[in-house]
Amino acid sequence: MKVAVVGGGAWGTALGDLLARKGEDVTLWARESEVIESINRRHVNEMFLPNAALAPTLRAEGDLARSVAGALVVVSAAPAHVVRPVMQQAARALERSTPLVISASKGLDPDHLERPSSVLREVLPAGAPIAVLSGPSFALEVFQRQPTAVVAAAADHSVAQRAQQVFSTSYFRVYSHTDVVGVELGGALKNVIAVAAGILEGLGLGFNTRAALITRGLAEITRLGVALGAQPMTFAGLAGMGDLILTATGALSRNRTLGVALGQGQTLEQALAGKAAVVEGVNTTRTAVALGEREGVELPIAREVANILFKNKPARQAIADLMERELKAEQWGTEP
């Protein structure tokens, strides 16, 4: 089966390697010429997934139309803020076919406040089946074939099951779901809380504080998700709690690492300097706050992360302001 993976970052590369080792005919589109040369000549993505020997059958391509032409499955794995222009270009090569399109981007469109699958629905040919893939999954550990469990979701369960079959292996277990909104929002919004978790660590705060943040962060994610049409229980699963725990505590998390740097006193510009990979939590924080304002949902943690990121608010003051808010009853997923 011909598969096109659109996006040559760490996650797209890991998924392409997984599918190639499964025996699929995989082409990985990448924007960077260095990535293309590195994969095709040395079978490694030195820029985004260094020291990881990739399947020798995995091919990289710089021509997007050539990459997706004739594919039965297209995996959209570009950073969320460029999904629209990239997949608009890809759509022109898909006009005569209706491949299964699987979104693997964990973020939100910051300009239109949209989920990646909504963007795909707008730019792809009418009738294209679309699914999303999300859950706790560091790219390096997927490459290392460590046991991993994720979720494939689509409004039509049969489409979710098709995506489930595409990716499932003996070490990569895929569950099917129909709550596309919840699965996508869980994968995006957890990045905001992961930045906050890193800030706490950078400040030298302990496990009590981190446990409170993760728990209240999940309540905040659930509250916004439900307002946008998600099922609340989705956030108790792999795409919600599972991905949040991984990203907020794991050493491989770019969002947590950024937060640590901020907690240690660096500015956002200093913390991002020299990094090739996108840190989705930055754009997602701004987008989450805007969504909360639009929907009338209070997001105190996201708001304070935004204040630290974009207004240079001291992190300790942000924590104090959160702790000193009006006292409330805990009613899961409803109270701010």
N, C-alpha and C positions, 0 to 999 in steps of 0.2 A: 504494500500500500504506500502510495506517495504521500508524504507528510511535509508541509512547510511550516517551519517555526520562524515567526517574524519577531526578531529581537535577539541580538547577540550578547546580551548581558549574562550575568551568572545564572539566573533562573532559566532563561531561554536555552542557554547552553546545556545546563543539567537535564532539562526536559528533552532536548534534542538527542543527547547522549543516551538517555533512558530508552527512547523510542528506537534509536539506531541499534542498540544492543538487543532490543526485542525482535529485530529483523526487518524493521520498516525502512523504506527508502526515504531518508530524511535530508532535506535541504534547510540550512540555517541562514536566514537573511540577517546581515549585520551592516550597519552604516559605516563602521570604522574599517578602513583598509587594513590596518594592522591586525585586527581580529580575523579577517578573512584569510590573510596570508598565514597567520599563526596556526589556524585550524587546518587549512589545506596542506600546508607544508610540514608542520610538526605535530599535528593532531593534539593541539592544546590551545586554550584561550588564555594567553598570558596576561591580557589586560584585565579580564573580569573573573576568571577561574584558574589562576595560575597553579602550576605543578599538578594538574589533573589530566592524566593521559586519556584522551577521548576515544570513542569508538572509531576505528580507522575508516569506517564507511560513512561517517558523518561528513557532509560537504557544506562548505560555507559559500555564500553567493552575495554579491553586491547589487545585483539587478533584482529589484523587488518583483517586477512583473514575471521575470523568468523563474523566480523562486516559487511563486504560488500557482503558476500556470499548470493545470492538470492535477493539482493536489486534491485528494479526497478528504484530507483533514488539514485545516490551517490553524495553528496555535498562535494567538496574538499575545506576545510576551514583551511588548515594548513598554517603557515607563508610561504611567497613566496619562501624563500631560501631553504626550505625543501620539497617543493611540489614534486620535482623530485624523491628523494629516497622514500618518503612515498607512492606516487602513483605508483611507480614501483613495490613496494611490494604489493600494493592493486591489481594491474593489474593481478597478477598471480592467484588471486581468481575470476577474471572476464572473464577468457578466454572462458568460455562456455556461456556467456551471454553478451548482449549489453545494459546495463542500460543507462538511461539518466544521464550524468555526468555534474554537474553544478559547475563551479569554483567560489568561493566566496572570494578568496585571493586577497588582494589589495596591490600588490607589483610586483617586477620583479626579475627574477632569476639573481643574481649578477655574477654568474660564466659564464653563457652563454648569458647574455643580452637578455633574452627571456621573453615574457609574460607567465603567468601561463597556459593559454589555449594552447599555442604552446607547452609547456612542456607536457601537458596532451595528445596532439595529438601524441607526440613522444612515450610516454610510455604505452598508453592504447591500447587494441586490435583494429585492423583496423576496421573502420566503426562505432566506438562508437560515438553516438551523443553527442556533447559538447556545452554547453552554458556557459555564464558568468553572474554573478549577481553583480551589483555595484550601487553606488548612495549614497546620504547623509543619513547615518544610524548609529548612535551610538548604540552599542549593548544593553546598559542599557535601552535606550528609546524604543527600539524594544521590549525588555522583558516587559517593563511597558505598552506596547500596545498603545503607543502614535502614532498618525497618521503619517505615513512615506511613502514616495514615492521613488521607486528605478527603475532600468532598468535591464531587462534580454535580453541579446544579443546573437545571433548565426548567422552564415553565412546563414543558412537555416531558413527562418522566421518561418516555422512550428515548428522547434526545440525551437526557442525563445518563441513561444507561449506555448509550453509544459512546459517550465520552468516558464513562467508567471502563468500558472494555478497551478503549484505545490505550489508556495509561496503566491499567492494572498489571502488576508483575508480582513475583514471589516476595519482593521486598517493598513494593509501593502499592499499598492497599487503598482502593478508592471506593468511597461510599457514595450512593446517589442521593439526590435531594431535589425538591421542587421549589424551595424558597431562594430564588435567585437574589432578591434584594438583601436578605439576611446574610447569605453566604458572602456576597461581595462587600457589604458594609463591614462585616466582621473582619475581613481581610485587610480592609483599608484603615478603619478607625483604630485598630489595635496599634498601628504605628504611632499615633499620637500619644497613647499611654506608654508605649515603649520609650519614646523620647523622655517623657516625664520620669520613668523608672531610672533611666540613665542619669538624669539630673540629680535624683536622690542619691544615687550611688556616688556620683562625683562630689557631692556635698559631704559624703561620709556617713550618711544616715543608714539605719539598720533594717532588720527584717520586719519589725512591727510596721514601720512606715511603708515599706514596699508591699506588704500584705494588704494594708489599707488602701494603697493606691490601686493595686490590681483589682481588688474587689469593687471599689467605688468606680473605677474606670470601666469595668464591665457593666455596671449599672448604667453608667452614662452612655455607653455604646448601645445598650439595649433600648434605652429611652429614646434616643434619636432614631434607631432602626425601626422601632415600632411605629413612630410617627411617620416614617417614610414607607410603611407598608410591610415590614418584615414580621415574621413570626417570632415571638419572644424566645421560645425554646431553642431556636437555631443558635442563639448566642451562648447556650450552655454546652454546645457541641464543639467539634473540631475546628470549624471555621470561626468560632467565637472565642470561648474560653481557651481552647487548645492553642490557637495561634497567638492569643494574647500572652499566655504564660511563656511560650517559647520566645517570643520577640521581646518581652519585657525582662527576661532573665538570662537569655542565652548569649554567650560571649561572641557568637558569630553575627549578632544583630547589628546592622548598620545604624538603625534608629536609636537603639540603646547606647551604642558607642558615641553617637553624636551627642546624646544627652549627657553622658559622662564628661565629655569635653566642655559642654556648657556649664555643668555643675562645678567644674574646676576653674571656671572663670574666663574661658575663651568666648569670644563673640561668635555669632553664627558664621560670619565670613571666615574667621580663623579656623573654626571647626570643620568647615567644608573644603578648605583650601587643599588642592592637590588630589582630591578624591575623584576618580573617574566614574564610579558607580553613583547612581541617583539615590538619594535618601528620601524615600517617599513621604516620610512623616512630616517634612517641612511643608510641602504643598498641601498635604492632607489636613494639617492643623488649620491652615487658613480656610480651607474649604469646609471643614467640619463646623467651624465657628459661623461661617456664612450660612450654612444649612440650618444650624440651630436657630439663628436669628430669623431666617425665613419661615421656619416651622413653629416658632414660638417655644422652642425647647431649650431649657437652661443647661449649659454644658460648662460647669465651673472649672473642671480640670483642663479641658481643651482651651478655654479662654485664658487661663493662666499660662499654659504652655505657649500660646500665641503671644502673650505679653512678654515672656522671656525671649522668644525667638525674634520678634519683630519690633519690640519697643524697649529692649534692653532693661527690662524690669529685673531687679535682683532676685535670684531664685529663692533665697530664704524669705524674702518679703512675700513672694507669691505663695509659699507654703503657709506662712503665717496668716495670710488673707483667707486661704482655704480653710484652715483650722478654726478660724474665728468667725466663720459665717454663722448665721442664725441656726440654732439647734433645731433638729427635725427628727421625726420618726423614720425608721428604716422600713420602707415599703418597696420591695424590689421592683426596679425598672420603672417606677412612676414618680417617685419624689426626687427633687434635685438636691 
